[in-house]
Amino acid sequence: MTEYSFNQRMKHLQGALAKVLKTEVEFPNRAFVTVLATKMTRNQTHAKVILSVMPNTMETDVLATLKEHDHEIKHALAKELRLRHIPDFYWAFDETEAEAEAIDQAINELKRKGEL
């Protein structure tokens, strides 16, 4: 498989996964989940899915929900993508929001002290 077709397959997986999560999985109340990226191994047996969860305090609840609905997610993806084998998913969370908040707090603290 060429690099281009492999990247196209990962993008297709990301879009289909986002659609399946939106339609098939009911996340805990107030949790907003977005699929940011997928990274798949060359043999397509494992995939890392990077999610953004708002508010980020709901990450553990979202992870528990994803693990609980693993079979339903794979089944819906198999139908959506028309594949025989769906990779095993490893869920990861985007930490950008938390890092930005920490930087913002540090800047505000420096301003409060008059050092900035």
N, CA, C and O atoms as a Tinker XYZ file with bonds, in Angstrom:
   464  protein
     1  N      0.845000   -1.165000    0.000000    73     2
     2  CA     0.000000    0.000000    0.000000    64     1     3
     3  C      0.897000    1.236000    0.000000    63     2     4     5
     4  O      1.865000    1.319000    0.756000    81     3
     5  N      0.559000    2.182000   -0.852000    73     3     6
     6  CA     1.355000    3.409000   -0.924000    64     5     7
     7  C      1.094000    4.290000    0.290000    63     6     8     9
     8  O      0.101000    4.121000    0.997000    81     7
     9  N      2.000000    5.229000    0.517000    73     7    10
    10  CA     1.863000    6.150000    1.644000    64     9    11
    11  C      0.585000    6.978000    1.498000    63    10    12    13
    12  O     -0.117000    7.231000    2.477000    81    11
    13  N      0.298000    7.392000    0.275000    73    11    14
    14  CA    -0.911000    8.194000    0.031000    64    13    15
    15  C     -2.174000    7.413000    0.387000    63    14    16    17
    16  O     -3.048000    7.936000    1.078000    81    15
    17  N     -2.278000    6.180000   -0.073000    73    15    18
    18  CA    -3.491000    5.404000    0.200000    64    17    19
    19  C     -3.610000    5.061000    1.687000    63    18    20    21
    20  O     -4.715000    4.986000    2.223000    81    19
    21  N     -2.472000    4.854000    2.346000    73    19    22
    22  CA    -2.503000    4.595000    3.789000    64    21    23
    23  C     -3.016000    5.820000    4.537000    63    22    24    25
    24  O     -3.843000    5.691000    5.441000    81    23
    25  N     -2.533000    7.009000    4.170000    73    23    26
    26  CA    -3.001000    8.243000    4.807000    64    25    27
    27  C     -4.479000    8.487000    4.512000    63    26    28    29
    28  O     -5.216000    8.950000    5.382000    81    27
    29  N     -4.913000    8.180000    3.299000    73    27    30
    30  CA    -6.325000    8.320000    2.954000    64    29    31
    31  C     -7.179000    7.380000    3.802000    63    30    32    33
    32  O     -8.267000    7.752000    4.242000    81    31
    33  N     -6.693000    6.179000    4.027000    73    31    34
    34  CA    -7.432000    5.214000    4.838000    64    33    35
    35  C     -7.546000    5.697000    6.286000    63    34    36    37
    36  O     -8.588000    5.517000    6.916000    81    35
    37  N     -6.472000    6.316000    6.821000    73    35    38
    38  CA    -6.535000    6.859000    8.190000    64    37    39
    39  C     -7.531000    8.005000    8.274000    63    38    40    41
    40  O     -8.278000    8.095000    9.248000    81    39
    41  N     -7.559000    8.885000    7.275000    73    39    42
    42  CA    -8.521000    9.989000    7.262000    64    41    43
    43  C     -9.949000    9.459000    7.166000    63    42    44    45
    44  O    -10.858000    9.970000    7.820000    81    43
    45  N    -10.129000    8.443000    6.355000    73    43    46
    46  CA   -11.446000    7.838000    6.213000    64    45    47
    47  C    -11.888000    7.196000    7.535000    63    46    48    49
    48  O    -13.047000    7.317000    7.931000    81    47
    49  N    -10.966000    6.521000    8.204000    73    47    50
    50  CA   -11.251000    5.937000    9.508000    64    49    51
    51  C    -11.630000    7.013000   10.510000    63    50    52    53
    52  O    -12.574000    6.837000   11.280000    81    51
    53  N    -10.900000    8.133000   10.508000    73    51    54
    54  CA   -11.188000    9.221000   11.445000    64    53    55
    55  C    -12.590000    9.776000   11.226000    63    54    56    57
    56  O    -13.330000    9.987000   12.187000    81    55
    57  N    -12.956000   10.012000    9.983000    73    55    58
    58  CA   -14.287000   10.541000    9.682000    64    57    59
    59  C    -15.395000    9.567000   10.049000    63    58    60    61
    60  O    -16.414000    9.957000   10.619000    81    59
    61  N    -15.193000    8.306000    9.721000    73    59    62
    62  CA   -16.197000    7.292000   10.034000    64    61    63
    63  C    -16.327000    7.106000   11.540000    63    62    64    65
    64  O    -17.435000    6.936000   12.048000    81    63
    65  N    -15.216000    7.138000   12.251000    73    63    66
    66  CA   -15.251000    6.987000   13.701000    64    65    67
    67  C    -15.985000    8.158000   14.348000    63    66    68    69
    68  O    -16.764000    7.964000   15.281000    81    67
    69  N    -15.740000    9.366000   13.857000    73    67    70
    70  CA   -16.441000   10.538000   14.390000    64    69    71
    71  C    -17.949000   10.389000   14.184000    63    70    72    73
    72  O    -18.740000   10.709000   15.072000    81    71
    73  N    -18.330000    9.910000   13.024000    73    71    74
    74  CA   -19.754000    9.713000   12.722000    64    73    75
    75  C    -20.362000    8.650000   13.631000    63    74    76    77
    76  O    -21.465000    8.830000   14.148000    81    75
    77  N    -19.653000    7.553000   13.825000    73    75    78
    78  CA   -20.151000    6.466000   14.673000    64    77    79
    79  C    -20.269000    6.918000   16.125000    63    78    80    81
    80  O    -21.260000    6.615000   16.791000    81    79
    81  N    -19.270000    7.637000   16.616000    73    79    82
    82  CA   -19.335000    8.107000   18.000000    64    81    83
    83  C    -20.503000    9.068000   18.197000    63    82    84    85
    84  O    -21.127000    9.090000   19.257000    81    83
    85  N    -20.786000    9.846000   17.188000    73    83    86
    86  CA   -21.893000   10.805000   17.281000    64    85    87
    87  C    -23.249000   10.101000   17.282000    63    86    88    89
    88  O    -24.159000   10.510000   18.003000    81    87
    89  N    -23.387000    9.049000   16.483000    73    87    90
    90  CA   -24.692000    8.406000   16.330000    64    89    91
    91  C    -24.918000    7.199000   17.235000    63    90    92    93
    92  O    -26.057000    6.915000   17.608000    81    91
    93  N    -23.863000    6.493000   17.589000    73    91    94
    94  CA   -24.029000    5.219000   18.286000    64    93    95
    95  C    -23.756000    5.265000   19.793000    63    94    96    97
    96  O    -24.252000    4.422000   20.540000    81    95
    97  N    -22.977000    6.236000   20.230000    73    95    98
    98  CA   -22.545000    6.256000   21.630000    64    97    99
    99  C    -23.176000    7.454000   22.338000    63    98   100   101
   100  O    -23.108000    8.587000   21.860000    81    99
   101  N    -23.782000    7.182000   23.468000    73    99   102
   102  CA   -24.325000    8.263000   24.282000    64   101   103
   103  C    -23.344000    8.532000   25.422000    63   102   104   105
   104  O    -23.202000    7.731000   26.346000    81   103
   105  N    -22.675000    9.674000   25.333000    73   103   106
   106  CA   -21.684000   10.033000   26.331000    64   105   107
   107  C    -22.356000   10.619000   27.559000    63   106   108   109
   108  O    -23.512000   11.037000   27.502000    81   107
   109  N    -21.628000   10.649000   28.672000    73   107   110
   110  CA   -22.192000   11.229000   29.902000    64   109   111
   111  C    -22.694000   12.655000   29.655000    63   110   112   113
   112  O    -22.230000   13.351000   28.751000    81   111
   113  N    -23.627000   13.052000   30.463000    73   111   114
   114  CA   -24.246000   14.365000   30.336000    64   113   115
   115  C    -23.199000   15.484000   30.288000    63   114   116   117
   116  O    -22.247000   15.493000   31.067000    81   115
   117  N    -23.390000   16.408000   29.376000    73   115   118
   118  CA   -22.537000   17.592000   29.215000    64   117   119
   119  C    -21.172000   17.303000   28.597000    63   118   120   121
   120  O    -20.372000   18.232000   28.488000    81   119
   121  N    -20.865000   16.104000   28.197000    73   119   122
   122  CA   -19.566000   15.817000   27.598000    64   121   123
   123  C    -19.645000   16.032000   26.086000    63   122   124   125
   124  O    -20.516000   15.480000   25.413000    81   123
   125  N    -18.730000   16.837000   25.568000    73   123   126
   126  CA   -18.629000   17.098000   24.133000    64   125   127
   127  C    -17.340000   16.456000   23.658000    63   126   128   129
   128  O    -16.254000   16.848000   24.083000    81   127
   129  N    -17.454000   15.453000   22.764000    73   127   130
   130  CA   -16.309000   14.659000   22.329000    64   129   131
   131  C    -16.047000   14.892000   20.843000    63   130   132   133
   132  O    -16.961000   14.822000   20.021000    81   131
   133  N    -14.783000   15.171000   20.512000    73   131   134
   134  CA   -14.382000   15.390000   19.126000    64   133   135
   135  C    -13.190000   14.489000   18.810000    63   134   136   137
   136  O    -12.257000   14.382000   19.606000    81   135
   137  N    -13.226000   13.843000   17.644000    73   135   138
   138  CA   -12.097000   13.032000   17.183000    64   137   139
   139  C    -11.118000   13.965000   16.478000    63   138   140   141
   140  O    -11.444000   14.542000   15.440000    81   139
   141  N     -9.929000   14.112000   17.035000    73   139   142
   142  CA    -8.932000   15.022000   16.468000    64   141   143
   143  C     -8.010000   14.336000   15.470000    63   142   144   145
   144  O     -7.651000   14.928000   14.452000    81   143
   145  N     -7.626000   13.100000   15.750000    73   143   146
   146  CA    -6.681000   12.406000   14.878000    64   145   147
   147  C     -6.759000   10.909000   15.105000    63   146   148   149
   148  O     -7.185000   10.440000   16.161000    81   147
   149  N     -6.342000   10.178000   14.099000    73   147   150
   150  CA    -6.165000    8.730000   14.239000    64   149   151
   151  C     -4.783000    8.377000   13.696000    63   150   152   153
   152  O     -4.327000    8.931000   12.696000    81   151
   153  N     -4.148000    7.467000   14.364000    73   151   154
   154  CA    -2.853000    6.960000   13.922000    64   153   155
   155  C     -2.947000    5.447000   13.921000    63   154   156   157
   156  O     -3.235000    4.833000   14.949000    81   155
   157  N     -2.704000    4.847000   12.767000    73   155   158
   158  CA    -2.874000    3.404000   12.624000    64   157   159
   159  C     -1.526000    2.754000   12.302000    63   158   160   161
   160  O     -0.689000    3.334000   11.611000    81   159
   161  N     -1.338000    1.541000   12.818000    73   159   162
   162  CA    -0.132000    0.800000   12.481000    64   161   163
   163  C     -0.216000    0.369000   11.025000    63   162   164   165
   164  O     -1.303000    0.291000   10.453000    81   163
   165  N      0.938000    0.089000   10.430000    73   163   166
   166  CA     0.972000   -0.289000    9.008000    64   165   167
   167  C      0.159000   -1.550000    8.715000    63   166   168   169
   168  O     -0.440000   -1.665000    7.646000    81   167
   169  N      0.136000   -2.499000    9.663000    73   167   170
   170  CA    -0.628000   -3.721000    9.426000    64   169   171
   171  C     -2.109000   -3.546000    9.775000    63   170   172   173
   172  O     -2.893000   -4.488000    9.658000    81   171
   173  N     -2.484000   -2.351000   10.201000    73   171   174
   174  CA    -3.866000   -1.947000   10.454000    64   173   175
   175  C     -4.563000   -2.769000   11.536000    63   174   176   177
   176  O     -5.780000   -2.953000   11.494000    81   175
   177  N     -3.796000   -3.258000   12.498000    73   175   178
   178  CA    -4.406000   -4.019000   13.585000    64   177   179
   179  C     -4.637000   -3.174000   14.834000    63   178   180   181
   180  O     -5.436000   -3.538000   15.697000    81   179
   181  N     -3.931000   -2.036000   14.928000    73   179   182
   182  CA    -4.064000   -1.159000   16.089000    64   181   183
   183  C     -4.194000    0.282000   15.608000    63   182   184   185
   184  O     -3.583000    0.684000   14.618000    81   183
   185  N     -5.002000    1.045000   16.331000    73   183   186
   186  CA    -5.160000    2.460000   16.002000    64   185   187
   187  C     -5.241000    3.269000   17.285000    63   186   188   189
   188  O     -5.931000    2.891000   18.232000    81   187
   189  N     -4.527000    4.384000   17.302000    73   187   190
   190  CA    -4.595000    5.318000   18.424000    64   189   191
   191  C     -5.526000    6.440000   17.995000    63   190   192   193
   192  O     -5.357000    7.035000   16.931000    81   191
   193  N     -6.506000    6.718000   18.835000    73   191   194
   194  CA    -7.486000    7.752000   18.531000    64   193   195
   195  C     -7.304000    8.873000   19.555000    63   194   196   197
   196  O     -7.392000    8.652000   20.763000    81   195
   197  N     -7.051000   10.067000   19.050000    73   195   198
   198  CA    -6.862000   11.218000   19.926000    64   197   199
   199  C     -8.162000   12.013000   19.956000    63   198   200   201
   200  O     -8.660000   12.469000   18.927000    81   199
   201  N     -8.696000   12.165000   21.169000    73   199   202
   202  CA    -9.977000   12.823000   21.368000    64   201   203
   203  C     -9.815000   14.115000   22.143000    63   202   204   205
   204  O     -8.911000   14.262000   22.966000    81   203
   205  N    -10.705000   15.039000   21.865000    73   203   206
   206  CA   -10.819000   16.241000   22.673000    64   205   207
   207  C    -12.134000   16.125000   23.432000    63   206   208   209
   208  O    -13.184000   15.880000   22.838000    81   207
   209  N    -12.071000   16.301000   24.731000    73   207   210
   210  CA   -13.264000   16.192000   25.571000    64   209   211
   211  C    -13.451000   17.510000   26.305000    63   210   212   213
   212  O    -12.532000   18.026000   26.940000    81   211
   213  N    -14.645000   18.033000   26.204000    73   211   214
   214  CA   -14.995000   19.265000   26.921000    64   213   215
   215  C    -16.165000   18.968000   27.836000    63   214   216   217
   216  O    -17.145000   18.410000   27.343000    81   215
   217  N    -16.158000   19.270000   29.054000    73   215   218
   218  CA   -15.013000   19.737000   29.826000    64   217   219
   219  C    -14.046000   18.586000   30.075000    63   218   220   221
   220  O    -14.453000   17.425000   30.117000    81   219
   221  N    -12.775000   18.908000   30.238000    73   219   222
   222  CA   -11.763000   17.856000   30.366000    64   221   223
   223  C    -11.889000   17.065000   31.665000    63   222   224   225
   224  O    -11.225000   16.041000   31.820000    81   223
   225  N    -12.716000   17.509000   32.589000    73   223   226
   226  CA   -12.949000   16.735000   33.822000    64   225   227
   227  C    -13.789000   15.484000   33.536000    63   226   228   229
   228  O    -13.896000   14.605000   34.391000    81   227
   229  N    -14.374000   15.399000   32.359000    73   227   230
   230  CA   -15.212000   14.259000   31.990000    64   229   231
   231  C    -14.430000   13.144000   31.280000    63   230   232   233
   232  O    -15.027000   12.156000   30.853000    81   231
   233  N    -13.108000   13.287000   31.149000    73   231   234
   234  CA   -12.312000   12.325000   30.392000    64   233   235
   235  C    -12.444000   10.898000   30.918000    63   234   236   237
   236  O    -12.568000    9.964000   30.126000    81   235
   237  N    -12.422000   10.711000   32.231000    73   235   238
   238  CA   -12.515000    9.354000   32.775000    64   237   239
   239  C    -13.886000    8.748000   32.496000    63   238   240   241
   240  O    -13.985000    7.553000   32.217000    81   239
   241  N    -14.943000    9.553000   32.568000    73   239   242
   242  CA   -16.286000    9.054000   32.257000    64   241   243
   243  C    -16.413000    8.702000   30.780000    63   242   244   245
   244  O    -17.033000    7.698000   30.428000    81   243
   245  N    -15.824000    9.530000   29.914000    73   243   246
   246  CA   -15.862000    9.266000   28.481000    64   245   247
   247  C    -15.094000    7.985000   28.164000    63   246   248   249
   248  O    -15.556000    7.169000   27.367000    81   247
   249  N    -13.926000    7.803000   28.782000    73   247   250
   250  CA   -13.139000    6.596000   28.555000    64   249   251
   251  C    -13.909000    5.352000   28.987000    63   250   252   253
   252  O    -13.903000    4.344000   28.281000    81   251
   253  N    -14.558000    5.415000   30.118000    73   251   254
   254  CA   -15.361000    4.272000   30.585000    64   253   255
   255  C    -16.498000    3.970000   29.604000    63   254   256   257
   256  O    -16.800000    2.806000   29.339000    81   255
   257  N    -17.119000    5.011000   29.074000    73   255   258
   258  CA   -18.194000    4.826000   28.102000    64   257   259
   259  C    -17.669000    4.195000   26.815000    63   258   260   261
   260  O    -18.312000    3.310000   26.250000    81   259
   261  N    -16.503000    4.647000   26.350000    73   259   262
   262  CA   -15.915000    4.078000   25.136000    64   261   263
   263  C    -15.587000    2.603000   25.317000    63   262   264   265
   264  O    -15.840000    1.794000   24.424000    81   263
   265  N    -15.028000    2.251000   26.462000    73   263   266
   266  CA   -14.694000    0.849000   26.722000    64   265   267
   267  C    -15.962000    0.000000   26.820000    63   266   268   269
   268  O    -15.984000   -1.150000   26.382000    81   267
   269  N    -16.998000    0.569000   27.388000    73   267   270
   270  CA   -18.268000   -0.145000   27.534000    64   269   271
   271  C    -18.916000   -0.411000   26.177000    63   270   272   273
   272  O    -19.563000   -1.441000   25.989000    81   271
   273  N    -18.747000    0.506000   25.238000    73   271   274
   274  CA   -19.387000    0.396000   23.922000    64   273   275
   275  C    -18.415000   -0.046000   22.829000    63   274   276   277
   276  O    -18.686000    0.167000   21.648000    81   275
   277  N    -17.311000   -0.645000   23.191000    73   275   278
   278  CA   -16.286000   -1.042000   22.225000    64   277   279
   279  C    -16.848000   -1.921000   21.108000    63   278   280   281
   280  O    -16.576000   -1.684000   19.931000    81   279
   281  N    -17.621000   -2.922000   21.474000    73   279   282
   282  CA   -18.164000   -3.843000   20.467000    64   281   283
   283  C    -19.108000   -3.119000   19.511000    63   282   284   285
   284  O    -19.040000   -3.332000   18.301000    81   283
   285  N    -19.986000   -2.267000   20.037000    73   283   286
   286  CA   -20.933000   -1.536000   19.199000    64   285   287
   287  C    -20.211000   -0.583000   18.251000    63   286   288   289
   288  O    -20.614000   -0.423000   17.099000    81   287
   289  N    -19.147000    0.046000   18.738000    73   287   290
   290  CA   -18.368000    0.953000   17.896000    64   289   291
   291  C    -17.739000    0.201000   16.739000    63   290   292   293
   292  O    -17.820000    0.636000   15.591000    81   291
   293  N    -17.112000   -0.927000   17.039000    73   291   294
   294  CA   -16.467000   -1.721000   15.989000    64   293   295
   295  C    -17.484000   -2.252000   14.987000    63   294   296   297
   296  O    -17.228000   -2.254000   13.783000    81   295
   297  N    -18.626000   -2.697000   15.475000    73   295   298
   298  CA   -19.669000   -3.230000   14.587000    64   297   299
   299  C    -20.172000   -2.139000   13.641000    63   298   300   301
   300  O    -20.313000   -2.369000   12.440000    81   299
   301  N    -20.439000   -0.964000   14.182000    73   299   302
   302  CA   -20.918000    0.143000   13.348000    64   301   303
   303  C    -19.849000    0.589000   12.347000    63   302   304   305
   304  O    -20.174000    0.939000   11.213000    81   303
   305  N    -18.583000    0.580000   12.756000    73   303   306
   306  CA   -17.498000    0.937000   11.838000    64   305   307
   307  C    -17.352000   -0.084000   10.721000    63   306   308   309
   308  O    -17.086000    0.278000    9.575000    81   307
   309  N    -17.523000   -1.351000   11.048000    73   307   310
   310  CA   -17.434000   -2.393000   10.034000    64   309   311
   311  C    -18.498000   -2.178000    8.958000    63   310   312   313
   312  O    -18.235000   -2.371000    7.771000    81   311
   313  N    -19.686000   -1.783000    9.374000    73   311   314
   314  CA   -20.747000   -1.484000    8.409000    64   313   315
   315  C    -20.427000   -0.225000    7.617000    63   314   316   317
   316  O    -20.592000   -0.190000    6.398000    81   315
   317  N    -19.968000    0.809000    8.316000    73   315   318
   318  CA   -19.700000    2.098000    7.678000    64   317   319
   319  C    -18.559000    2.006000    6.663000    63   318   320   321
   320  O    -18.649000    2.563000    5.569000    81   319
   321  N    -17.494000    1.306000    7.028000    73   319   322
   322  CA   -16.310000    1.225000    6.186000    64   321   323
   323  C    -16.290000    0.000000    5.282000    63   322   324   325
   324  O    -15.465000   -0.098000    4.374000    81   323
   325  N    -17.191000   -0.923000    5.533000    73   323   326
   326  CA   -17.242000   -2.199000    4.799000    64   325   327
   327  C    -15.902000   -2.932000    4.854000    63   326   328   329
   328  O    -15.352000   -3.355000    3.837000    81   327
   329  N    -15.407000   -3.063000    6.069000    73   327   330
   330  CA   -14.152000   -3.778000    6.297000    64   329   331
   331  C    -14.414000   -5.043000    7.092000    63   330   332   333
   332  O    -15.352000   -5.105000    7.887000    81   331
   333  N    -13.595000   -6.036000    6.877000    73   331   334
   334  CA   -13.715000   -7.260000    7.662000    64   333   335
   335  C    -13.030000   -7.119000    9.006000    63   334   336   337
   336  O    -13.499000   -7.648000   10.014000    81   335
   337  N    -11.917000   -6.403000    9.014000    73   335   338
   338  CA   -11.161000   -6.263000   10.266000    64   337   339
   339  C    -11.103000   -4.792000   10.666000    63   338   340   341
   340  O    -10.669000   -3.939000    9.892000    81   339
   341  N    -11.539000   -4.519000   11.862000    73   339   342
   342  CA   -11.460000   -3.181000   12.433000    64   341   343
   343  C    -10.326000   -3.201000   13.458000    63   342   344   345
   344  O    -10.246000   -4.135000   14.256000    81   343
   345  N     -9.456000   -2.203000   13.457000    73   343   346
   346  CA    -8.320000   -2.224000   14.396000    64   345   347
   347  C     -8.773000   -2.096000   15.850000    63   346   348   349
   348  O     -9.856000   -1.587000   16.141000    81   347
   349  N     -7.924000   -2.565000   16.743000    73   347   350
   350  CA    -8.147000   -2.353000   18.174000    64   349   351
   351  C     -7.815000   -0.894000   18.473000    63   350   352   353
   352  O     -6.799000   -0.369000   18.019000    81   351
   353  N     -8.681000   -0.256000   19.237000    73   351   354
   354  CA    -8.508000    1.166000   19.506000    64   353   355
   355  C     -7.848000    1.411000   20.854000    63   354   356   357
   356  O     -8.141000    0.746000   21.848000    81   355
   357  N     -6.960000    2.374000   20.854000    73   355   358
   358  CA    -6.332000    2.879000   22.065000    64   357   359
   359  C     -6.704000    4.355000   22.139000    63   358   360   361
   360  O     -6.338000    5.140000   21.264000    81   359
   361  N     -7.420000    4.721000   23.172000    73   359   362
   362  CA    -7.962000    6.074000   23.287000    64   361   363
   363  C     -6.979000    6.958000   24.030000    63   362   364   365
   364  O     -6.442000    6.569000   25.068000    81   363
   365  N     -6.744000    8.152000   23.494000    73   363   366
   366  CA    -5.877000    9.145000   24.130000    64   365   367
   367  C     -6.606000   10.488000   24.087000    63   366   368   369
   368  O     -7.473000   10.713000   23.243000    81   367
   369  N     -6.245000   11.354000   24.995000    73   367   370
   370  CA    -6.910000   12.648000   25.082000    64   369   371
   371  C     -5.941000   13.775000   24.772000    63   370   372   373
   372  O     -4.771000   13.735000   25.154000    81   371
   373  N     -6.445000   14.773000   24.078000    73   371   374
   374  CA    -5.670000   15.964000   23.743000    64   373   375
   375  C     -5.514000   16.813000   24.995000    63   374   376   377
   376  O     -6.495000   17.118000   25.673000    81   375
   377  N     -4.302000   17.185000   25.294000    73   375   378
   378  CA    -4.010000   17.958000   26.502000    64   377   379
   379  C     -3.803000   19.442000   26.205000    63   378   380   381
   380  O     -3.381000   20.188000   27.088000    81   379
   381  N     -4.085000   19.878000   24.998000    73   379   382
   382  CA    -3.838000   21.261000   24.601000    64   381   383
   383  C     -4.591000   22.253000   25.478000    63   382   384   385
   384  O     -4.028000   23.264000   25.898000    81   383
   385  N     -5.863000   21.970000   25.756000    73   383   386
   386  CA    -6.667000   22.883000   26.564000    64   385   387
   387  C     -6.093000   23.034000   27.976000    63   386   388   389
   388  O     -6.011000   24.144000   28.503000    81   387
   389  N     -5.706000   21.932000   28.574000    73   387   390
   390  CA    -5.147000   21.986000   29.935000    64   389   391
   391  C     -3.825000   22.743000   29.949000    63   390   392   393
   392  O     -3.563000   23.518000   30.868000    81   391
   393  N     -2.985000   22.522000   28.930000    73   391   394
   394  CA    -1.709000   23.228000   28.853000    64   393   395
   395  C     -1.924000   24.725000   28.643000    63   394   396   397
   396  O     -1.232000   25.545000   29.247000    81   395
   397  N     -2.883000   25.080000   27.787000    73   395   398
   398  CA    -3.181000   26.492000   27.537000    64   397   399
   399  C     -3.703000   27.164000   28.805000    63   398   400   401
   400  O     -3.369000   28.315000   29.086000    81   399
   401  N     -4.511000   26.455000   29.556000    73   399   402
   402  CA    -5.033000   27.000000   30.809000    64   401   403
   403  C     -3.910000   27.236000   31.820000    63   402   404   405
   404  O     -3.903000   28.251000   32.517000    81   403
   405  N     -2.966000   26.301000   31.897000    73   403   406
   406  CA    -1.835000   26.454000   32.821000    64   405   407
   407  C     -0.972000   27.654000   32.428000    63   406   408   409
   408  O     -0.522000   28.406000   33.293000    81   407
   409  N     -0.743000   27.832000   31.140000    73   407   410
   410  CA     0.044000   28.974000   30.668000    64   409   411
   411  C     -0.692000   30.273000   30.974000    63   410   412   413
   412  O     -0.087000   31.248000   31.421000    81   411
   413  N     -2.001000   30.281000   30.732000    73   411   414
   414  CA    -2.808000   31.466000   31.010000    64   413   415
   415  C     -2.770000   31.827000   32.497000    63   414   416   417
   416  O     -2.669000   33.002000   32.848000    81   415
   417  N     -2.849000   30.831000   33.359000    73   415   418
   418  CA    -2.778000   31.070000   34.800000    64   417   419
   419  C     -1.411000   31.631000   35.201000    63   418   420   421
   420  O     -1.326000   32.521000   36.048000    81   419
   421  N     -0.347000   31.109000   34.592000    73   419   422
   422  CA     0.999000   31.600000   34.896000    64   421   423
   423  C      1.155000   33.062000   34.468000    63   422   424   425
   424  O      1.749000   33.862000   35.191000    81   423
   425  N      0.626000   33.405000   33.305000    73   423   426
   426  CA     0.693000   34.792000   32.832000    64   425   427
   427  C     -0.105000   35.703000   33.759000    63   426   428   429
   428  O      0.356000   36.787000   34.115000    81   427
   429  N     -1.294000   35.266000   34.146000    73   427   430
   430  CA    -2.110000   36.074000   35.061000    64   429   431
   431  C     -1.424000   36.253000   36.404000    63   430   432   433
   432  O     -1.519000   37.324000   37.003000    81   431
   433  N     -0.744000   35.240000   36.882000    73   431   434
   434  CA    -0.022000   35.319000   38.158000    64   433   435
   435  C      1.126000   36.322000   38.056000    63   434   436   437
   436  O      1.349000   37.104000   38.980000    81   435
   437  N      1.856000   36.303000   36.936000    73   435   438
   438  CA     2.942000   37.260000   36.739000    64   437   439
   439  C      2.414000   38.687000   36.637000    63   438   440   441
   440  O      3.037000   39.619000   37.145000    81   439
   441  N      1.272000   38.860000   35.984000    73   439   442
   442  CA     0.657000   40.192000   35.888000    64   441   443
   443  C      0.230000   40.675000   37.259000    63   442   444   445
   444  O      0.401000   41.849000   37.588000    81   443
   445  N     -0.325000   39.779000   38.062000    73   443   446
   446  CA    -0.789000   40.133000   39.403000    64   445   447
   447  C      0.384000   40.585000   40.277000    63   446   448   449
   448  O      0.255000   41.511000   41.078000    81   447
   449  N      1.523000   39.921000   40.111000    73   447   450
   450  CA     2.722000   40.271000   40.877000    64   449   451
   451  C      3.422000   41.511000   40.316000    63   450   452   453
   452  O      4.319000   42.059000   40.958000    81   451
   453  N      3.023000   41.949000   39.141000    73   451   454
   454  CA     3.645000   43.120000   38.520000    64   453   455
   455  C      4.939000   42.798000   37.805000    63   454   456   457
   456  O      5.707000   43.709000   37.494000    81   455
   457  N      5.203000   41.541000   37.537000    73   455   458
   458  CA     6.443000   41.138000   36.878000    64   457   459
   459  C      6.287000   41.083000   35.359000    63   458   460   461
   460  O      7.245000   40.804000   34.638000    81   459
   461  N      5.096000   41.347000   34.892000    73   459   462
   462  CA     4.867000   41.297000   33.459000    64   461   463
   463  C      4.090000   42.495000   33.013000    63   462   464
   464  O      3.796000   42.633000   31.825000    81   463
